[in-house]
Amino acid sequence: MQLQERTYGAIVVVDIHGAVKRESGGTTELVVALRRLVRSAQFRTILLNVEELNDVDSLMLGAITQAHTTAIRSGVTLKLLHVTDRLRELLALTKLDRFIAIAESEAKELGG
């Protein structure tokens, strides 16, 4: 897994590239990266681009939830971007869709 950050003023887009492997600590890497962004106090919004996130399991849902909780406590908004149908189903099944926002589009979030 690789994380790429794109900054637009007070908004940062975090693109996840490649598979997030449980064995290689990918979910931990994601949580640490998002926590670093939240604590930097540089951003008011984090858009997590999950378009390439194909294999979502409970560990990944936990990582997203943990990142969301950390963001909320710090006054930062975390939104999921380019959510797949499978992830949307999982969020609804676990009722996390009530708490974790899903961005309509990157352009709209960036003010375009």
DANORFEN-V377691 format. One record per residue. N is the residue number from 1. RES is the residue in one small letter. SS is DSSP state (H for helix, E for strand, L for the rest). PSI is psi as a letter, one per 20 degrees, with the letter a starting at -180 (none if undefined). OMEGA is omega in radians with two decimals (NA if undefined). Layout:
# DANORFEN-V377691
n->{N:N}
res->{RES:RES}
ss->{SS:SS}
psi->{PSI:PSI}
omega->{OMEGA:OMEGA}
This chain:
# DANORFEN-V377691
n->{1:2:3:4:5:6:7:8:9:10:11:12:13:14:15:16:17:18:19:20:21:22:23:24:25:26:27:28:29:30:31:32:33:34:35:36:37:38:39:40:41:42:43:44:45:46:47:48:49:50:51:52:53:54:55:56:57:58:59:60:61:62:63:64:65:66:67:68:69:70:71:72:73:74:75:76:77:78:79:80:81:82:83:84:85:86:87:88:89:90:91:92:93:94:95:96:97:98:99:100:101:102:103:104:105:106:107:108:109:110:111:112}
res->{m:q:l:q:e:r:t:y:g:a:i:v:v:v:d:i:h:g:a:v:k:r:e:s:g:g:t:t:e:l:v:v:a:l:r:r:l:v:r:s:a:q:f:r:t:i:l:l:n:v:e:e:l:n:d:v:d:s:l:m:l:g:a:i:t:q:a:h:t:t:a:i:r:s:g:v:t:l:k:l:l:h:v:t:d:r:l:r:e:l:l:a:l:t:k:l:d:r:f:i:a:i:a:e:s:e:a:k:e:l:g:g}
ss->{L:E:E:E:E:E:E:E:L:L:E:E:E:E:E:E:E:L:L:L:L:L:L:L:L:H:H:H:H:H:H:H:H:H:H:H:H:H:H:L:L:L:L:L:E:E:E:E:E:L:L:L:L:L:L:L:L:H:H:H:H:H:H:H:H:H:H:H:H:H:H:H:H:L:L:L:E:E:E:E:E:L:L:L:H:H:H:H:H:H:H:H:H:L:L:H:H:H:L:L:E:E:L:L:L:H:H:H:H:L:L:L}
psi->{q:q:p:p:p:p:p:n:d:j:p:p:p:o:p:p:p:r:q:o:p:g:h:j:k:g:h:g:g:g:g:g:g:h:g:g:g:g:i:i:j:h:q:i:p:p:o:o:o:j:h:j:n:h:n:p:a:h:g:g:h:g:g:g:g:g:g:g:g:g:g:g:h:j:k:q:p:p:q:q:p:l:p:r:g:g:h:g:g:g:h:g:g:i:j:i:i:h:h:o:q:p:q:g:q:g:g:g:h:j:j:none}
omega->{3.04:3.07:3.09:-3.14:3.06:-3.05:3.09:-3.10:-3.12:3.13:3.05:3.06:3.11:3.12:3.05:3.12:3.10:-3.11:3.06:-3.08:3.11:-3.07:-3.08:3.10:-3.10:-3.13:3.10:3.11:3.12:-3.13:-3.14:3.13:-3.14:3.10:3.10:3.14:3.14:-3.07:3.14:-3.12:-3.13:-3.02:3.05:-3.14:3.03:3.05:-3.13:-3.11:-3.07:-3.08:-3.11:-3.12:-3.04:-3.02:-3.10:3.10:-3.10:3.12:3.12:3.08:3.09:3.12:3.12:3.14:3.12:3.12:3.12:-3.13:3.11:3.14:-3.11:-3.13:-3.13:3.13:3.14:3.09:3.04:3.11:3.06:-3.08:3.13:-3.09:3.11:3.11:-3.13:3.13:3.10:3.09:-3.14:3.10:3.12:-3.12:-3.13:-3.12:3.08:3.12:3.09:-3.04:-3.07:-3.08:3.07:-3.14:3.11:3.12:3.12:-3.13:-3.13:3.13:-3.14:3.08:-3.11:NA}
